Amino acid sequence: MAPRAANVVAVSDIAAEKPSQLIVAAERVIYAGAELQLTQLGIDLPDGDRIWWDTVRLLRTASVALVDADDRVLLLRRPRLIQGRLSWELPGGIVDAGEDPRVTALRELAELAGYRAAQLTLVQSLQPAPHSVDGERLLFVGREPEPAEGVAPDGCVREWVAPAEVLERIKTGQIWDSATLAALLGLLARAW
């Protein structure tokens, strides 16, 4: 994972309603792993001082809310080791370098859930914590599900869940992943 080129960022002084300039003049990598980087941005302030801002850069991901003819969505129950708990989530994964995120979404849907989608629409791009984390999460809605032939799911529990049950799982904390929450709440607001 290569660091991004430095760029100029314009920031408004909200209290004075005047634009000011902060310059991201440098980026240094503290740690580079397979799925994330810890970096510091060297930000030049208008008075000439430079501050170092801690950042996390994550690989881009794509997730799919697959909806069937009965308006149910396919969820996977997966163990999340860092948090030490189970989570009901949408199928998804990391977008490989140079890969079209639609290809990622369809591949992960087949690999993790054992389904394909005849229709796939990008509905949202979100950042989990833009203050200090750069990790785009692309959310797709898939329709007209079909079983994926010859693909074995990875052992996750799969379940088709109706809208009322989705809300109940959100209220009870069973659905807590940020991308899954954003996609499901968006779908519910549009009444699928």
Secondary structure in CASP SS format (residue, H / E / C, confidence):
PFRMAT SS
TARGET T0000
AUTHOR 0000-0000-0000
METHOD secondary structure of the structure
MODEL  1
M C 1.00
A C 1.00
P C 1.00
R C 1.00
A C 1.00
A C 1.00
N C 1.00
V E 1.00
V E 1.00
A E 1.00
V E 1.00
S E 1.00
D E 1.00
I C 1.00
A C 1.00
A C 1.00
E C 1.00
K E 1.00
P E 1.00
S E 1.00
Q E 1.00
L E 1.00
I E 1.00
V E 1.00
A E 1.00
A E 1.00
E E 1.00
R E 1.00
V E 1.00
I E 1.00
Y E 1.00
A E 1.00
G C 1.00
A C 1.00
E C 1.00
L E 1.00
Q E 1.00
L E 1.00
T E 1.00
Q E 1.00
L E 1.00
G E 1.00
I E 1.00
D E 1.00
L C 1.00
P C 1.00
D C 1.00
G C 1.00
D C 1.00
R E 1.00
I E 1.00
W E 1.00
W E 1.00
D E 1.00
T E 1.00
V E 1.00
R E 1.00
L E 1.00
L C 1.00
R C 1.00
T E 1.00
A E 1.00
S E 1.00
V E 1.00
A E 1.00
L E 1.00
V E 1.00
D C 1.00
A C 1.00
D C 1.00
D C 1.00
R C 1.00
V E 1.00
L E 1.00
L E 1.00
L E 1.00
R E 1.00
R E 1.00
P E 1.00
R E 1.00
L C 1.00
I C 1.00
Q C 1.00
G C 1.00
R E 1.00
L E 1.00
S E 1.00
W E 1.00
E E 1.00
L C 1.00
P C 1.00
G E 1.00
G E 1.00
I E 1.00
V C 1.00
D C 1.00
A C 1.00
G C 1.00
E C 1.00
D C 1.00
P H 1.00
R H 1.00
V H 1.00
T H 1.00
A H 1.00
L H 1.00
R H 1.00
E H 1.00
L H 1.00
A H 1.00
E H 1.00
L H 1.00
A H 1.00
G C 1.00
Y E 1.00
R E 1.00
A E 1.00
A E 1.00
Q E 1.00
L E 1.00
T E 1.00
L E 1.00
V E 1.00
Q E 1.00
S E 1.00
L E 1.00
Q C 1.00
P C 1.00
A C 1.00
P C 1.00
H C 1.00
S C 1.00
V E 1.00
D E 1.00
G C 1.00
E C 1.00
R E 1.00
L E 1.00
L E 1.00
F E 1.00
V E 1.00
G E 1.00
R E 1.00
E E 1.00
P E 1.00
E E 1.00
P E 1.00
A C 1.00
E C 1.00
G C 1.00
V C 1.00
A C 1.00
P C 1.00
D C 1.00
G C 1.00
C C 1.00
V E 1.00
R E 1.00
E E 1.00
W E 1.00
V E 1.00
A C 1.00
P H 1.00
A H 1.00
E H 1.00
V H 1.00
L H 1.00
E H 1.00
R H 1.00
I H 1.00
K H 1.00
T C 1.00
G C 1.00
Q C 1.00
I C 1.00
W C 1.00
D C 1.00
S H 1.00
A H 1.00
T H 1.00
L H 1.00
A H 1.00
A H 1.00
L H 1.00
L H 1.00
G H 1.00
L H 1.00
L H 1.00
A H 1.00
R C 1.00
A C 1.00
W C 1.00
END
